[in-house]
Amino acid sequence: MSQADTDKPKLNLEDAVRQALTGLRYGSVEITVHNARVVQIERKERFRPEEEGFEATVTSH
């Protein structure tokens, strides 16, 4: 383990999931489990332009 790895603060599982959900409006959080242990938390965020005030039409130049 490198020095940088040992300097990182440890998060508990609940805090890690909460952090992944923070600010997420559209998308998903996937928790991967191997041998009864959480090994990965993946966040996928969707962006919906029409709900953010962008025009939904595309023009070509």
C-alpha positions in Angstrom: 0.0 0.0 0.0 1.3 3.4 -0.9 1.6 6.4 1.4 -1.2 8.1 -0.5 -3.5 5.1 0.2 -2.9 5.3 4.0 -3.5 9.1 4.1 -7.0 8.8 2.7 -9.8 9.0 5.3 -11.8 5.8 5.6 -15.5 6.0 4.7 -18.1 3.6 6.1 -20.4 2.0 3.6 -23.4 4.1 4.5 -21.4 7.3 4.0 -20.0 6.1 0.7 -23.5 5.4 -0.6 -24.8 8.7 0.7 -21.9 10.5 -1.1 -22.8 8.7 -4.4 -26.4 9.8 -4.1 -25.6 13.5 -3.2 -26.7 15.8 -6.0 -28.0 13.0 -8.2 -31.2 14.1 -10.0 -31.5 11.4 -12.7 -29.5 8.2 -12.8 -28.5 5.2 -10.7 -26.2 4.0 -8.0 -25.0 0.4 -8.4 -23.5 -1.5 -5.5 -21.4 -4.6 -6.5 -21.0 -7.4 -4.0 -18.5 -10.3 -4.2 -18.3 -13.0 -1.5 -20.7 -11.0 0.7 -18.5 -7.9 0.6 -19.2 -4.6 -1.1 -16.4 -4.2 -3.6 -17.6 -1.3 -5.8 -20.1 1.6 -5.8 -20.8 3.0 -9.2 -22.7 6.2 -10.0 -24.3 6.8 -13.4 -25.8 10.2 -13.9 -28.3 11.2 -16.7 -28.6 14.6 -18.1 -32.0 15.8 -19.4 -31.5 19.0 -21.4 -35.2 19.9 -21.7 -35.5 20.0 -17.9 -32.3 22.1 -17.6 -33.7 24.9 -19.9 -31.8 23.9 -23.0 -33.6 23.8 -26.4 -34.3 20.3 -27.5 -33.7 20.9 -31.3 -30.4 20.3 -33.1 -29.3 22.4 -36.0 -26.7 21.5 -38.6 -24.2 24.0 -40.0 
